[in-house]
Amino acid sequence: GIQVEQSPPDLILQEGANSTLRCNFSDSVNNLQWFHQNPWGQLINLFYIPSGTKQNGRLSATTVATERYSLLYISSSQTTDSGVYFCAVGSNSGYALNFGKGTSLLVTP
Amino acid sequence: DTGVSQDPRHKITKRGQNVTFRCDPISEHNRLYWYRQTLGQGPEFLTYFQNEAQLEKSRLLSDRFSAERPKGSFSTLEIQRTEQGDSAMYLCASSLGGLGLAGPDTQYFGPGTRLTVL
């Protein structure tokens, strides 16, 4: 199946700092989503972005499908941004999302 | 839009018992998915329904697992003869899809059912 690698695995930031999370994938994709998993386990949709660039407030994402990677940018981080960020991709062979292992982000005051 | 709901939120059972989980998708969504997440890992796909038809199953879904979506609305996931290795968070997701379309779309996740097998 399609492989998804996320980096870095862990990240500690001071409030107000910016960060970039990366997702590499091993094959062509027709679906790519970024999620934030909060401390209670709820997966919150951030972006549906199989290609191109999107922005939502302090968050933005870019996917370069031809080079098989996606980036999630967090600007002016806040303590509420803490949690695990997952990249998930879908291949042309089905509807399942294949998740990476996530980036665990801690934003300190 | 009330979101995807799952019941129960937590389940503790003894090894060898059967358990059943329920998922209610977002009301107009015709696609429903089950995933399993263990500690420190990303969710892993188990199975997919389009309306009432189960169209895709992962090899993770052993013969002790069965899923149904009888009327194309809510879904149940049953685990028979539970084992300690079944302890995990079971997540349900739904998406809108489109009648006659084969394309992917945004999946929305429920809060999950946390299963602990003693």
gemmi code that builds the backbone of each chain (N, CA, C; Angstrom):
import gemmi

chains = {
    "A": [
        ("GLY", (0.804, -1.195, 0.000), (0.000, 0.000, 0.000), (0.840, 1.248, 0.000)),
        ("ILE", (0.184, 2.366, -0.123), (0.888, 3.642, -0.181), (1.503, 3.961, 1.185)),
        ("GLN", (2.734, 4.450, 1.168), (3.451, 4.786, 2.398), (3.385, 6.295, 2.637)),
        ("VAL", (3.196, 6.654, 3.915), (3.104, 8.064, 4.286), (4.110, 8.323, 5.410)),
        ("GLU", (4.984, 9.276, 5.196), (5.985, 9.619, 6.211), (5.821, 11.073, 6.624)),
        ("GLN", (5.754, 11.307, 7.924), (5.607, 12.664, 8.427), (6.846, 13.057, 9.219)),
        ("SER", (7.184, 14.324, 9.098), (8.316, 14.847, 9.869), (8.047, 16.287, 10.286)),
        ("PRO", (8.625, 16.713, 11.437), (9.323, 15.868, 12.397), (8.326, 15.051, 13.208)),
        ("PRO", (8.768, 14.022, 13.902), (7.846, 13.250, 14.745), (7.374, 14.029, 15.977)),
        ("ASP", (8.225, 14.868, 16.500), (7.891, 15.667, 17.675), (8.398, 17.079, 17.468)),
        ("LEU", (7.662, 18.027, 18.035), (8.032, 19.430, 17.875), (7.560, 20.196, 19.107)),
        ("ILE", (8.471, 20.975, 19.676), (8.122, 21.839, 20.808), (8.365, 23.281, 20.387)),
        ("LEU", (7.353, 24.109, 20.555), (7.437, 25.514, 20.163), (7.028, 26.402, 21.311)),
        ("GLN", (7.564, 27.622, 21.280), (7.068, 28.625, 22.204), (5.904, 29.341, 21.530)),
        ("GLU", (4.956, 29.740, 22.323), (3.796, 30.462, 21.798), (4.257, 31.633, 20.924)),
        ("GLY", (3.610, 31.753, 19.759), (3.959, 32.827, 18.842), (4.893, 32.404, 17.725)),
        ("ALA", (5.528, 31.258, 17.868), (6.461, 30.797, 16.835), (5.703, 30.205, 15.652)),
        ("ASN", (6.424, 30.099, 14.535), (5.877, 29.485, 13.325), (6.488, 28.099, 13.136)),
        ("SER", (5.785, 27.238, 12.405), (6.320, 25.900, 12.167), (5.840, 25.365, 10.824)),
        ("THR", (6.600, 24.388, 10.313), (6.250, 23.705, 9.068), (6.305, 22.213, 9.309)),
        ("LEU", (5.209, 21.518, 9.015), (5.139, 20.075, 9.126), (5.120, 19.498, 7.713)),
        ("ARG", (5.815, 18.375, 7.528), (5.957, 17.811, 6.193), (5.347, 16.415, 6.125)),
        ("CYS", (4.788, 16.112, 4.957), (4.209, 14.786, 4.684), (4.715, 14.333, 3.323)),
        ("ASN", (5.427, 13.223, 3.296), (5.870, 12.616, 2.033), (5.054, 11.353, 1.776)),
        ("PHE", (4.711, 11.099, 0.544), (3.952, 9.903, 0.217), (4.550, 9.223, -1.016)),
        ("SER", (4.315, 7.910, -1.088), (5.100, 7.074, -1.994), (4.483, 6.870, -3.374)),
        ("ASP", (3.242, 7.337, -3.585), (2.599, 7.070, -4.870), (1.630, 8.207, -5.185)),
        ("SER", (1.071, 8.147, -6.361), (0.073, 9.159, -6.741), (-1.132, 9.067, -5.823)),
        ("VAL", (-1.688, 10.224, -5.504), (-2.840, 10.252, -4.597), (-3.980, 11.029, -5.235)),
        ("ASN", (-5.196, 10.643, -4.863), (-6.359, 11.401, -5.302), (-7.079, 12.052, -4.129)),
        ("ASN", (-6.506, 11.889, -2.936), (-7.105, 12.468, -1.733), (-5.963, 12.725, -0.753)),
        ("LEU", (-5.927, 13.898, -0.166), (-4.955, 14.184, 0.889), (-5.644, 15.097, 1.889)),
        ("GLN", (-5.627, 14.687, 3.126), (-6.249, 15.484, 4.183), (-5.258, 15.665, 5.335)),
        ("TRP", (-5.316, 16.818, 5.958), (-4.601, 17.101, 7.197), (-5.622, 17.154, 8.321)),
        ("PHE", (-5.252, 16.515, 9.437), (-6.102, 16.487, 10.623), (-5.308, 16.937, 11.837)),
        ("HIS", (-6.027, 17.463, 12.828), (-5.490, 17.734, 14.152), (-6.238, 16.834, 15.121)),
        ("GLN", (-5.499, 16.005, 15.862), (-6.140, 15.163, 16.864), (-5.957, 15.813, 18.228)),
        ("ASN", (-7.064, 16.151, 18.853), (-6.980, 16.839, 20.137), (-6.719, 15.829, 21.268)),
        ("PRO", (-6.471, 16.316, 22.475), (-6.130, 15.397, 23.575), (-7.226, 14.383, 23.889)),
        ("TRP", (-8.450, 14.613, 23.447), (-9.537, 13.671, 23.697), (-9.682, 12.653, 22.558)),
        ("GLY", (-8.814, 12.765, 21.570), (-8.816, 11.786, 20.481), (-9.617, 12.166, 19.261)),
        ("GLN", (-10.321, 13.269, 19.307), (-11.135, 13.685, 18.170), (-10.254, 14.170, 17.016)),
        ("LEU", (-10.489, 13.635, 15.843), (-9.787, 14.067, 14.638), (-10.564, 15.222, 14.013)),
        ("ILE", (-9.908, 16.348, 13.916), (-10.540, 17.552, 13.394), (-9.970, 17.842, 12.009)),
        ("ASN", (-10.860, 17.997, 11.039), (-10.420, 18.294, 9.672), (-9.773, 19.669, 9.599)),
        ("LEU", (-8.598, 19.716, 8.984), (-7.961, 20.997, 8.738), (-8.071, 21.365, 7.264)),
        ("PHE", (-7.613, 20.465, 6.406), (-7.623, 20.726, 4.969), (-7.874, 19.446, 4.189)),
        ("TYR", (-8.619, 19.598, 3.098), (-8.683, 18.590, 2.028), (-7.880, 19.192, 0.889)),
        ("ILE", (-6.709, 18.617, 0.584), (-5.795, 19.316, -0.314), (-4.959, 18.330, -1.131)),
        ("PRO", (-5.574, 17.624, -2.099), (-4.782, 16.712, -2.937), (-3.801, 17.427, -3.861)),
        ("SER", (-4.015, 18.727, -4.045), (-3.056, 19.522, -4.813), (-3.314, 20.998, -4.499)),
        ("GLY", (-2.317, 21.829, -4.774), (-2.503, 23.256, -4.627), (-2.252, 23.776, -3.230)),
        ("THR", (-2.736, 24.978, -2.971), (-2.511, 25.679, -1.720), (-3.830, 26.189, -1.174)),
        ("LYS", (-3.998, 26.063, 0.155), (-5.174, 26.592, 0.823), (-4.743, 27.288, 2.110)),
        ("GLN", (-5.555, 28.237, 2.544), (-5.282, 28.923, 3.800), (-6.559, 29.023, 4.602)),
        ("ASN", (-6.400, 28.863, 5.921), (-7.524, 29.036, 6.830), (-6.989, 29.678, 8.112)),
        ("GLY", (-7.128, 30.976, 8.192), (-6.627, 31.676, 9.366), (-5.115, 31.566, 9.490)),
        ("ARG", (-4.664, 31.066, 10.643), (-3.221, 30.937, 10.878), (-2.629, 29.690, 10.231)),
        ("LEU", (-3.460, 28.859, 9.670), (-2.988, 27.624, 9.047), (-3.047, 27.742, 7.533)),
        ("SER", (-2.053, 27.137, 6.900), (-2.098, 27.005, 5.446), (-1.442, 25.687, 5.076)),
        ("ALA", (-1.762, 25.206, 3.879), (-1.208, 23.936, 3.422), (-0.935, 24.020, 1.942)),
        ("THR", (0.105, 23.290, 1.544), (0.479, 23.203, 0.132), (0.771, 21.760, -0.186)),
        ("THR", (0.228, 21.275, -1.289), (0.546, 19.937, -1.771), (1.109, 20.040, -3.167)),
        ("VAL", (2.293, 19.437, -3.365), (2.906, 19.337, -4.687), (2.812, 17.877, -5.085)),
        ("ALA", (1.733, 17.548, -5.767), (1.426, 16.144, -6.043), (2.489, 15.498, -6.918)),
        ("THR", (3.044, 16.252, -7.857), (4.040, 15.678, -8.774), (5.313, 15.297, -8.036)),
        ("GLU", (5.585, 15.960, -6.906), (6.772, 15.640, -6.128), (6.426, 14.860, -4.861)),
        ("ARG", (5.168, 14.540, -4.701), (4.694, 13.640, -3.652), (5.008, 14.137, -2.242)),
        ("TYR", (4.632, 15.400, -1.989), (4.739, 15.891, -0.624), (3.704, 16.965, -0.381)),
        ("SER", (3.431, 17.156, 0.909), (2.533, 18.214, 1.348), (3.131, 18.866, 2.581)),
        ("LEU", (2.861, 20.148, 2.737), (3.361, 20.913, 3.877), (2.199, 21.590, 4.588)),
        ("LEU", (2.262, 21.571, 5.905), (1.289, 22.295, 6.728), (2.040, 23.377, 7.493)),
        ("TYR", (1.605, 24.607, 7.325), (2.224, 25.737, 7.999), (1.327, 26.216, 9.135)),
        ("ILE", (1.941, 26.395, 10.297), (1.227, 26.977, 11.431), (1.951, 28.261, 11.799)),
        ("SER", (1.246, 29.359, 11.749), (1.872, 30.639, 12.103), (1.336, 31.131, 13.443)),
        ("SER", (2.165, 31.899, 14.138), (1.788, 32.492, 15.426), (1.118, 31.461, 16.326)),
        ("SER", (1.840, 30.374, 16.586), (1.234, 29.238, 17.283), (0.687, 29.625, 18.651)),
        ("GLN", (-0.371, 28.916, 19.062), (-1.018, 29.108, 20.345), (-1.026, 27.780, 21.090)),
        ("THR", (-1.195, 27.852, 22.409), (-1.159, 26.615, 23.202), (-2.257, 25.641, 22.760)),
        ("THR", (-3.350, 26.185, 22.263), (-4.451, 25.324, 21.800), (-4.107, 24.574, 20.509)),
        ("ASP", (-2.998, 24.927, 19.874), (-2.551, 24.183, 18.690), (-1.887, 22.858, 19.065)),
        ("SER", (-1.617, 22.662, 20.333), (-0.965, 21.423, 20.765), (-1.813, 20.216, 20.405)),
        ("GLY", (-1.135, 19.112, 20.147), (-1.822, 17.884, 19.765), (-1.025, 17.176, 18.690)),
        ("VAL", (-1.656, 16.196, 18.069), (-0.988, 15.443, 17.015), (-1.599, 15.819, 15.670)),
        ("TYR", (-0.738, 16.100, 14.713), (-1.169, 16.446, 13.363), (-0.915, 15.253, 12.441)),
        ("PHE", (-1.967, 14.838, 11.771), (-1.866, 13.701, 10.861), (-2.086, 14.147, 9.423)),
        ("CYS", (-1.290, 13.555, 8.558), (-1.504, 13.626, 7.128), (-2.074, 12.275, 6.698)),
        ("ALA", (-3.077, 12.282, 5.847), (-3.682, 11.038, 5.377), (-3.916, 11.147, 3.882)),
        ("VAL", (-3.584, 10.087, 3.165), (-3.712, 10.118, 1.706), (-4.550, 8.947, 1.220)),
        ("GLY", (-5.202, 9.165, 0.106), (-5.965, 8.121, -0.546), (-5.384, 7.862, -1.919)),
        ("SER", (-5.311, 6.588, -2.281), (-4.755, 6.235, -3.583), (-5.875, 6.044, -4.603)),
        ("ASN", (-5.467, 5.862, -5.850), (-6.452, 5.686, -6.913), (-7.157, 4.339, -6.844)),
        ("SER", (-6.653, 3.434, -5.994), (-7.197, 2.076, -5.975), (-8.334, 1.897, -4.979)),
        ("GLY", (-8.695, 2.936, -4.236), (-9.774, 2.753, -3.279), (-10.098, 4.027, -2.538)),
        ("TYR", (-10.938, 3.908, -1.520), (-11.396, 5.071, -0.766), (-10.740, 5.192, 0.600)),
        ("ALA", (-9.962, 4.193, 1.015), (-9.339, 4.235, 2.331), (-8.332, 5.369, 2.415)),
        ("LEU", (-8.254, 5.988, 3.581), (-7.186, 6.933, 3.852), (-6.051, 6.196, 4.547)),
        ("ASN", (-4.834, 6.454, 4.072), (-3.637, 5.897, 4.694), (-2.971, 7.009, 5.496)),
        ("PHE", (-2.848, 6.793, 6.798), (-2.342, 7.823, 7.684), (-0.844, 7.659, 7.931)),
        ("GLY", (-0.169, 8.801, 8.126), (1.179, 8.772, 8.665), (1.136, 8.565, 10.165)),
        ("LYS", (2.314, 8.572, 10.788), (2.381, 8.369, 12.234), (2.161, 9.662, 13.009)),
        ("GLY", (2.086, 10.764, 12.296), (1.758, 12.015, 12.951), (2.959, 12.807, 13.416)),
        ("THR", (2.723, 14.090, 13.640), (3.685, 14.981, 14.288), (3.047, 15.456, 15.582)),
        ("SER", (3.720, 15.183, 16.699), (3.211, 15.592, 17.999), (3.746, 16.979, 18.323)),
        ("LEU", (2.852, 17.934, 18.426), (3.224, 19.335, 18.642), (2.848, 19.770, 20.057)),
        ("LEU", (3.805, 20.379, 20.727), (3.543, 20.986, 22.037), (3.907, 22.459, 21.951)),
        ("VAL", (2.946, 23.309, 22.219), (3.184, 24.751, 22.242), (3.157, 25.204, 23.693)),
        ("THR", (4.267, 25.779, 24.122), (4.387, 26.201, 25.523), (4.145, 27.701, 25.653)),
        ("PRO", (3.613, 28.129, 26.804), (3.324, 29.563, 27.006), (4.613, 30.390, 27.049)),
    ],
    "B": [
        ("ASP", (-26.203, 20.081, 10.992), (-25.085, 19.133, 10.910), (-24.614, 18.804, 12.321)),
        ("THR", (-24.983, 17.578, 12.796), (-24.624, 17.225, 14.162), (-23.311, 16.483, 14.216)),
        ("GLY", (-22.701, 16.171, 13.106), (-21.444, 15.460, 13.106), (-21.651, 13.966, 13.205)),
        ("VAL", (-20.561, 13.234, 13.118), (-20.581, 11.784, 13.247), (-20.620, 11.443, 14.728)),
        ("SER", (-21.515, 10.546, 15.110), (-21.585, 10.134, 16.512), (-21.298, 8.645, 16.630)),
        ("GLN", (-20.715, 8.276, 17.779), (-20.379, 6.882, 18.023), (-20.807, 6.503, 19.433)),
        ("ASP", (-21.210, 5.249, 19.579), (-21.681, 4.774, 20.875), (-21.292, 3.306, 21.057)),
        ("PRO", (-20.772, 2.915, 22.236), (-20.449, 3.792, 23.354), (-19.133, 4.531, 23.125)),
        ("ARG", (-18.804, 5.439, 23.996), (-17.514, 6.137, 23.892), (-16.388, 5.304, 24.490)),
        ("HIS", (-16.738, 4.512, 25.496), (-15.760, 3.635, 26.140), (-16.400, 2.287, 26.365)),
        ("LYS", (-15.574, 1.226, 26.206), (-16.059, -0.122, 26.464), (-14.929, -0.921, 27.078)),
        ("ILE", (-15.199, -1.519, 28.229), (-14.248, -2.418, 28.869), (-14.881, -3.796, 28.870)),
        ("THR", (-14.148, -4.791, 28.391), (-14.690, -6.130, 28.310), (-13.629, -7.147, 28.683)),
        ("LYS", (-14.060, -8.348, 28.938), (-13.110, -9.415, 29.245), (-12.805, -10.196, 27.974)),
        ("ARG", (-11.616, -10.705, 27.930), (-11.176, -11.509, 26.788), (-12.190, -12.616, 26.523)),
        ("GLY", (-12.525, -12.777, 25.245), (-13.463, -13.822, 24.852), (-14.897, -13.352, 24.689)),
        ("GLN", (-15.208, -12.162, 25.196), (-16.563, -11.627, 25.051), (-16.739, -10.982, 23.681)),
        ("ASN", (-17.994, -10.841, 23.280), (-18.321, -10.135, 22.035), (-18.700, -8.695, 22.358)),
        ("VAL", (-18.326, -7.791, 21.477), (-18.708, -6.388, 21.655), (-19.241, -5.845, 20.326)),
        ("THR", (-20.129, -4.864, 20.429), (-20.692, -4.218, 19.241), (-20.659, -2.711, 19.433)),
        ("PHE", (-20.201, -2.019, 18.396), (-20.156, -0.565, 18.406), (-21.088, -0.023, 17.331)),
        ("ARG", (-21.605, 1.174, 17.594), (-22.508, 1.796, 16.637), (-21.926, 3.118, 16.152)),
        ("CYS", (-22.182, 3.417, 14.886), (-21.778, 4.693, 14.296), (-22.963, 5.295, 13.555)),
        ("ASP", (-23.249, 6.543, 13.847), (-24.253, 7.303, 13.095), (-23.544, 8.382, 12.295)),
        ("PRO", (-23.566, 8.278, 10.966), (-22.836, 9.260, 10.152), (-23.603, 10.577, 10.060)),
        ("ILE", (-22.975, 11.559, 9.463), (-23.663, 12.809, 9.119), (-24.814, 12.444, 8.177)),
        ("SER", (-25.974, 13.042, 8.394), (-27.221, 12.503, 7.851), (-27.244, 12.315, 6.338)),
        ("GLU", (-26.699, 13.197, 5.568), (-26.806, 13.041, 4.111), (-25.632, 12.283, 3.506)),
        ("HIS", (-24.698, 11.829, 4.339), (-23.506, 11.159, 3.818), (-23.810, 9.714, 3.438)),
        ("ASN", (-23.395, 9.332, 2.228), (-23.669, 7.966, 1.789), (-22.458, 7.047, 1.952)),
        ("ARG", (-21.313, 7.604, 2.322), (-20.116, 6.777, 2.484), (-19.733, 6.709, 3.962)),
        ("LEU", (-19.389, 5.522, 4.412), (-19.049, 5.311, 5.827), (-17.835, 4.413, 5.929)),
        ("TYR", (-16.943, 4.755, 6.855), (-15.657, 4.067, 6.993), (-15.429, 3.720, 8.467)),
        ("TRP", (-14.743, 2.611, 8.697), (-14.267, 2.264, 10.029), (-12.744, 2.201, 10.000)),
        ("TYR", (-12.135, 2.753, 11.064), (-10.699, 2.720, 11.242), (-10.398, 2.272, 12.673)),
        ("ARG", (-9.178, 1.832, 12.891), (-8.717, 1.467, 14.228), (-7.410, 2.210, 14.494)),
        ("GLN", (-7.292, 2.741, 15.718), (-6.080, 3.466, 16.086), (-5.538, 2.933, 17.401)),
        ("THR", (-4.275, 2.512, 17.393), (-3.595, 2.102, 18.616), (-2.663, 3.219, 19.060)),
        ("LEU", (-2.239, 3.127, 20.317), (-1.480, 4.204, 20.939), (-0.219, 4.539, 20.160)),
        ("GLY", (-0.068, 5.808, 19.842), (1.144, 6.262, 19.180), (1.174, 6.057, 17.678)),
        ("GLN", (0.076, 5.555, 17.137), (0.010, 5.299, 15.704), (-1.100, 6.118, 15.054)),
        ("GLY", (-1.030, 6.226, 13.739), (-2.137, 6.818, 13.015), (-3.250, 5.804, 12.828)),
        ("PRO", (-4.449, 6.272, 12.540), (-5.554, 5.331, 12.292), (-5.256, 4.415, 11.107)),
        ("GLU", (-5.780, 3.178, 11.208), (-5.637, 2.201, 10.119), (-7.020, 1.837, 9.601)),
        ("PHE", (-7.146, 1.798, 8.301), (-8.420, 1.519, 7.646), (-8.865, 0.087, 7.915)),
        ("LEU", (-10.166, -0.085, 8.199), (-10.734, -1.418, 8.364), (-11.692, -1.763, 7.226)),
        ("THR", (-12.700, -0.891, 6.992), (-13.699, -1.231, 5.988), (-14.443, 0.016, 5.528)),
        ("TYR", (-15.111, -0.094, 4.367), (-15.792, 1.030, 3.737), (-17.138, 0.576, 3.191)),
        ("PHE", (-18.159, 1.405, 3.412), (-19.498, 1.174, 2.867), (-19.885, 2.336, 1.958)),
        ("GLN", (-20.515, 2.015, 0.857), (-21.229, 3.008, 0.076), (-22.698, 2.628, 0.156)),
        ("ASN", (-23.483, 3.486, 0.773), (-24.861, 3.139, 1.150), (-24.806, 1.857, 1.981)),
        ("GLU", (-25.540, 0.813, 1.613), (-25.532, -0.404, 2.446), (-24.507, -1.425, 1.977)),
        ("ALA", (-23.826, -1.158, 0.885), (-22.882, -2.132, 0.312), (-21.490, -1.961, 0.906)),
        ("GLN", (-20.945, -3.062, 1.395), (-19.580, -3.059, 1.917), (-18.647, -3.305, 0.745)),
        ("LEU", (-17.933, -2.282, 0.314), (-17.169, -2.338, -0.923), (-15.683, -2.593, -0.743)),
        ("GLU", (-15.177, -2.359, 0.447), (-13.746, -2.513, 0.643), (-13.486, -2.997, 2.068)),
        ("LYS", (-12.592, -3.981, 2.202), (-12.219, -4.517, 3.502), (-10.724, -4.652, 3.575)),
        ("SER", (-10.148, -4.236, 4.698), (-8.721, -4.388, 4.916), (-8.420, -5.817, 5.366)),
        ("ARG", (-7.185, -6.242, 5.123), (-6.777, -7.547, 5.638), (-6.691, -7.531, 7.160)),
        ("LEU", (-6.730, -6.327, 7.766), (-6.767, -6.234, 9.223), (-8.086, -6.759, 9.777)),
        ("LEU", (-9.119, -6.770, 8.944), (-10.447, -7.167, 9.385), (-10.518, -8.702, 9.372)),
        ("SER", (-10.109, -9.301, 10.501), (-10.112, -10.761, 10.566), (-11.544, -11.286, 10.608)),
        ("ASP", (-11.674, -12.619, 10.579), (-13.013, -13.207, 10.563), (-13.753, -13.024, 11.883)),
        ("ARG", (-13.073, -12.497, 12.908), (-13.786, -12.193, 14.157), (-14.493, -10.842, 14.081)),
        ("PHE", (-14.197, -10.093, 13.063), (-14.790, -8.758, 12.904), (-15.876, -8.814, 11.827)),
        ("SER", (-16.993, -8.152, 12.099), (-18.006, -8.015, 11.061), (-18.635, -6.640, 11.173)),
        ("ALA", (-18.905, -6.057, 10.032), (-19.513, -4.730, 9.992), (-20.735, -4.780, 9.090)),
        ("GLU", (-21.729, -3.997, 9.472), (-22.958, -3.926, 8.691), (-23.431, -2.485, 8.604)),
        ("ARG", (-24.181, -2.233, 7.560), (-24.859, -0.942, 7.421), (-26.198, -1.237, 6.743)),
        ("PRO", (-27.116, -1.814, 7.500), (-28.291, -2.468, 6.910), (-29.193, -1.571, 6.073)),
        ("LYS", (-29.378, -0.344, 6.431), (-30.286, 0.510, 5.669), (-29.553, 1.691, 5.062)),
        ("GLY", (-28.250, 1.587, 5.011), (-27.485, 2.686, 4.430), (-27.407, 3.905, 5.306)),
        ("SER", (-27.784, 3.749, 6.605), (-27.681, 4.899, 7.512), (-26.628, 4.586, 8.566)),
        ("PHE", (-27.049, 4.142, 9.765), (-26.062, 3.824, 10.805), (-25.329, 2.529, 10.457)),
        ("SER", (-24.209, 2.316, 11.142), (-23.426, 1.103, 10.936), (-23.065, 0.499, 12.290)),
        ("THR", (-22.865, -0.803, 12.312), (-22.367, -1.484, 13.507), (-21.099, -2.245, 13.168)),
        ("LEU", (-20.206, -2.291, 14.136), (-18.974, -3.083, 14.038), (-18.981, -4.041, 15.216)),
        ("GLU", (-18.955, -5.331, 14.929), (-18.948, -6.345, 15.977), (-17.611, -7.059, 16.000)),
        ("ILE", (-17.099, -7.269, 17.188), (-15.894, -8.074, 17.375), (-16.288, -9.272, 18.223)),
        ("GLN", (-16.069, -10.442, 17.687), (-16.374, -11.663, 18.431), (-15.113, -12.192, 19.107)),
        ("ARG", (-15.314, -12.828, 20.236), (-14.200, -13.492, 20.968), (-13.016, -12.520, 21.087)),
        ("THR", (-13.253, -11.395, 21.739), (-12.231, -10.358, 21.807), (-10.927, -10.873, 22.393)),
        ("GLU", (-9.837, -10.287, 21.910), (-8.489, -10.589, 22.373), (-7.864, -9.295, 22.893)),
        ("GLN", (-6.827, -9.423, 23.705), (-6.204, -8.223, 24.256), (-5.640, -7.334, 23.149)),
        ("GLY", (-5.234, -7.918, 22.059), (-4.716, -7.152, 20.926), (-5.769, -6.319, 20.212)),
        ("ASP", (-7.047, -6.545, 20.558), (-8.114, -5.743, 19.959), (-8.266, -4.399, 20.671)),
        ("SER", (-7.602, -4.228, 21.806), (-7.693, -2.964, 22.534), (-7.180, -1.826, 21.658)),
        ("ALA", (-8.022, -0.843, 21.450), (-7.705, 0.257, 20.528), (-8.844, 1.255, 20.557)),
        ("MET", (-8.652, 2.356, 19.831), (-9.732, 3.295, 19.575), (-10.319, 2.931, 18.210)),
        ("TYR", (-11.630, 2.745, 18.154), (-12.299, 2.435, 16.893), (-13.014, 3.698, 16.410)),
        ("LEU", (-12.608, 4.139, 15.240), (-13.088, 5.407, 14.689), (-13.984, 5.158, 13.490)),
        ("CYS", (-15.030, 5.940, 13.419), (-15.933, 5.906, 12.279), (-15.838, 7.246, 11.562)),
        ("ALA", (-15.933, 7.214, 10.262), (-15.919, 8.442, 9.475), (-16.996, 8.361, 8.402)),
        ("SER", (-17.440, 9.509, 7.932), (-18.391, 9.515, 6.819), (-18.019, 10.612, 5.834)),
        ("SER", (-18.490, 10.426, 4.605), (-18.276, 11.448, 3.582), (-19.482, 11.479, 2.657)),
        ("LEU", (-19.591, 12.591, 1.938), (-20.789, 12.827, 1.138), (-20.793, 12.012, -0.138)),
        ("GLY", (-19.653, 11.940, -0.791), (-19.607, 11.259, -2.070), (-20.533, 11.951, -3.043)),
        ("GLY", (-20.990, 11.214, -4.026), (-21.925, 11.772, -4.981), (-22.507, 10.639, -5.780)),
        ("LEU", (-23.789, 10.665, -6.018), (-24.425, 9.577, -6.750), (-23.811, 9.472, -8.129)),
        ("GLY", (-23.292, 8.304, -8.448), (-22.724, 8.074, -9.772), (-21.294, 8.554, -9.919)),
        ("LEU", (-20.764, 9.198, -8.875), (-19.396, 9.672, -8.976), (-18.459, 8.663, -8.310)),
        ("ALA", (-17.264, 8.569, -8.809), (-16.303, 7.643, -8.211), (-15.203, 8.363, -7.476)),
        ("GLY", (-15.281, 9.669, -7.365), (-14.177, 10.419, -6.798), (-14.138, 10.372, -5.286)),
        ("PRO", (-13.005, 10.685, -4.705), (-12.847, 10.743, -3.255), (-13.427, 12.042, -2.735)),
        ("ASP", (-13.591, 12.093, -1.434), (-14.068, 13.333, -0.852), (-13.662, 13.415, 0.611)),
        ("THR", (-13.998, 14.492, 1.233), (-13.536, 14.747, 2.589), (-14.214, 13.811, 3.582)),
        ("GLN", (-13.382, 13.141, 4.396), (-13.909, 12.261, 5.429), (-13.951, 13.008, 6.760)),
        ("TYR", (-15.085, 12.889, 7.463), (-15.294, 13.508, 8.772), (-15.386, 12.402, 9.808)),
        ("PHE", (-14.624, 12.560, 10.883), (-14.497, 11.504, 11.876), (-15.359, 11.753, 13.105)),
        ("GLY", (-15.839, 10.652, 13.691), (-16.517, 10.706, 14.965), (-15.523, 10.705, 16.113)),
        ("PRO", (-16.031, 10.764, 17.352), (-15.154, 10.843, 18.525), (-14.488, 9.528, 18.898)),
        ("GLY", (-14.953, 8.428, 18.311), (-14.326, 7.150, 18.571), (-14.923, 6.386, 19.741)),
        ("THR", (-14.726, 5.075, 19.714), (-15.040, 4.190, 20.839), (-13.727, 3.576, 21.309)),
        ("ARG", (-13.401, 3.821, 22.569), (-12.161, 3.249, 23.112), (-12.471, 1.899, 23.740)),
        ("LEU", (-11.874, 0.850, 23.190), (-12.080, -0.514, 23.679), (-10.885, -0.971, 24.491)),
        ("THR", (-11.163, -1.469, 25.671), (-10.135, -2.091, 26.504), (-10.542, -3.535, 26.773)),
        ("VAL", (-9.678, -4.467, 26.393), (-9.932, -5.892, 26.617), (-9.018, -6.370, 27.734)),
        ("LEU", (-9.635, -6.841, 28.815), (-8.844, -7.277, 29.985), (-8.491, -8.747, 29.904)),
    ],
}
model = gemmi.Model(1)
for chain_id, residues in chains.items():
    chain = gemmi.Chain(chain_id)
    for i, (resn, *xyz) in enumerate(residues, 1):
        res = gemmi.Residue()
        res.name, res.seqid = resn, gemmi.SeqId(i, " ")
        for name, pos in zip(("N", "CA", "C"), xyz):
            atom = gemmi.Atom()
            atom.name, atom.element = name, gemmi.Element(name[0])
            atom.pos, atom.b_iso = gemmi.Position(*pos), 0.0
            res.add_atom(atom)
        chain.add_residue(res)
    model.add_chain(chain)
structure = gemmi.Structure()
structure.add_model(model)
structure.setup_entities()
